[in-house]
Amino acid sequence: MERPSKQAGRPAPPARPVDHVDRRIIGFLQKDGRMSNTAIARQLNVTETTVRKRITRLVDSGYINIVAVPTPMAVGMNLSAIIGISVNLTDMHAVSEALHSYPEVRYVGLSSGRYDIIVESFFVDQEHLLDFVSNQLGSLSGVTTVETSIILKVVKFSYEWEIT
């Protein structure tokens, strides 16, 4: 099955497995997303055209995204929290869709286990967190319990995924 292209009017090339050259290109871009195609080509002993075409294929196939990701601190969000939410199971999708729309929320996962929904979110300060939990989460129909864990220090934050 072909994946839709990100560029309108141009069909995506058929997805093919990621090979060792693709993995190395991805590895360079994970370390430095601004690394030039020429610099990558030099490291791999291939042409710049090869790197450019492979990156285009990887993006068009949906294997990678190349974006700038501001850190939470860049936008004044100095406090992060992991929030476990229990809900009436019939409301799980409605609650997760509501959470999706909140600007504080960066990650929403439906879960099995102690909580039905796990949320990672960022706040300006403790008052902002309190308002979010009591007013926004507290007003969502179907939410039964909320447990908040404040992240005291981030030891590792990485976008590096090994592709085997």
N, C-alpha and C positions, 0 to 999 in steps of 0.2 A: 504494500500500500504506500502511495506517495504522500508525503507531508506537504501541506500548503506552504508556498513560499511567502517570506515576509515582504517581498516586493510584488505589488499588484501586477497582474498580467503575465507574470513569469512563473511557469510551473517549477516547482522544486525538483532538483535532481533526485533520483531514487536514493533512499538512504542506504549507505553501504557501511559495513563495519569500520570502526575506527582502527587504523593500523598503527604501527610503532612510530611512524613519522608524525601522524596526527597527534598521538599522545605526547610526543616531544614538543610539538608546536603549542599544544594546550598547556603543557608544563611551563614553557617560557612565558606565555601570556598570564598564567596564574601568578607568577612571581612579579611580572611587570606588564600590566595591560597596555602600556604605551610603547612597548618594545616594537621597533620598526620591523617590517617584513624583511628588509635587507639584513638587519642584524640577526634575525632568526635564521635566515637562509645561510648566512656565513657560519653560524654555529652548527648547522645541519649539513653543510656542504651540498646544498641544493640551490636552485635558482630562486630569485625573488618571486618570479611568476608562479612557481610551484607553491610557495608559501601562501601567496595571495589567493590563488585558486582553492587551496585546501581550507584556508580560513573562511572564504566565502561559502564553500560547501558545508563546512561544519556549522556555520551560522544558519544558512538556509535549511539545513536538515534538522535544526533544532537541537543539535548536540551541545552547542555553547551559545552563550550570550556575552556580548562585550558591552559593559556599562560602567559608568562611574557610580560608586556607592558612597554617599557621604556617611561619615560616622555619626552616631547619635549626638556626640558632643558638638559637632559642627552646627547642629540646629538647636542647641541648648538643652538637649535631653541628657541629663547627668545621672539619672537614677534608672536602673533597669530592674525588671522583676519578671519572674516566671510565675504564672498564675494557673492553678489547677481549678477547674470549674466542673461541678457536678450539675447535671440537668435532668429534667424529665426526658426520657429517651425519645419521646415523640417530638420534642422541641429541639433536638440536637442540631439539625440542619438550619433551622431558623435562627438559633442562637449563634451558630458559627458564622452565618451570613451577616448578622448584625455586627459581630466582632470584626469581621473583615473590613467593615466601613470605618472603623475608628482609627484616626491618625496615630494614636499611641501604639497601636498593635502592629507588630512586625511579623509575627508568625502565629498561625492558628492551626492546630493539629487535632483531629478527632482521634481519640485514644481508647484503648481497652485497659482496664486496670482501675486504679483508685479514682481517677478523674475521667470524665467523658471528653473533656476538651482541655488542651494545654495551650497556653498563650504566652508568648514572649512580648513584652511591651516596655516602652521607654517613657520616662516622665521628667519634667523639669525639676521637681522636688517632691518631698513626702506629701505635701498638701495636694499637689496635683494627683499623686497616686491615690490618696484618700478619696478625693472627689471622684476619680475614675471608678474605684471599687464601690463606693457607696451610692453614687448617683447613676453612673452609666450601667455598670454590671447589676447593681441593685434594682434597676428598673426593667431589666430584661425578663420577660415572661418565660418561665420554664427553668430559670436558674434556681437551684436548690441550695448549693453551698459553694463557697469560694475560699481557696487557700492561697495566700500570697507569700512568695519567697523573694526577698530583696537580694539582688546580686551585689555582694560587697566588693568583689574584685574580679575582673575578667582575666583569667590566666592564659586562655587561648581563644582566639577568634580567627578563623581561617576560611578561605574560599578554596583551598587546595584539596581537590578530590583526586585520588589516584584512579585512573581509568585503566582497567586490566584488559 
